[in-house]
Amino acid sequence: MRKRWISLLVTGLLVGGALAPATPALAAPTFRVPFPCGQTWSGQTRSDHSPAYAIDFNRTDDAGDPVVASAPGTVDRVTDLGGTSYGKYVRINHGGGYSTYYAHLSGFNVSVGQTVGYGKVIGWVGSTGGSTGPHLHYEQRLNGADIQVRFNGSLALYWGTKSYTSGNGCSSGSGNGTVDTSGTPLTVRSGPGTGYASVGTVADGTRVTIACQTSGTSVTGTYGTSTIWDRIGAGRFIADAYVYTGYDGYIPNVPRC
């Protein structure tokens, strides 16, 4: 009888183990480009990089430019390796095994244990450690292992060079404007430029909500010549030169697209 009970117990454990649901993996944070809102940087990946999936970011005269947290988390390393390797670098723990590295910094703006959010300046672009010129060496890791970088859920370019525009720390606000074309309907485009397809029109005098603004084709309109385009809906852009917003240039607190 004792052997039968042991057999039943083992069988129950095996069945229970087979039926028990696996613990779901934690979703990756929504990582954003590690520079202030609206800035565009050139990011390079190469197969002989160390580690392989890291990105080196550059732009003209970038020495001293601010570097910001790619996602919310807790700073767990602020280290200066001197003239070798990463030089001055910061590591942020984002939870779930995810972390980011920011290397070759010229200086630090955070300390270990500090909680950071999107857009928080953690340091400045430099050329410390084994760097041969100013740039930001950036990594994403999972459980300590180098992983391919994603921004806003989209995979970075592997391999080669690509321009990345930051939406990090952008205001979530929107703006308003009034279309002024002196009577003619204003063409709505699928993107920020006259070369994009027409997807409709907006009547003169229409009050529009501007979700974000970006740079595109230069247009001369009621309010002068401007390269600013206003997004008024998904895949719907209008030339800011025909919109009265009360501002010359970008509207304060309205994010860049």
Secondary structure, DSSP 4 states (H G I P E B T S, - for coil): -HHHHHHHHHHHHHHHHHHSPPPPPPPPP----SS-TT-EEEEEE-TTSSSTT-EEEE-TT-TT-EEE-SSSEEEEEEEE-TTSTT-EEEEEEEETTEEEEEEEEEEE---TT-EE-TT-EEEEEB--TT-SSSBEEEEEEETTEEE--EETTEEPPSSEEEEEE--TT-----EEEEE-STTSPEEEESSSSTTSPEEEEE-TT-EEEE-EEEEEEEEEETTEEEEEEEEEETTEEEEGGGEE-SSSSSPTTPPB-
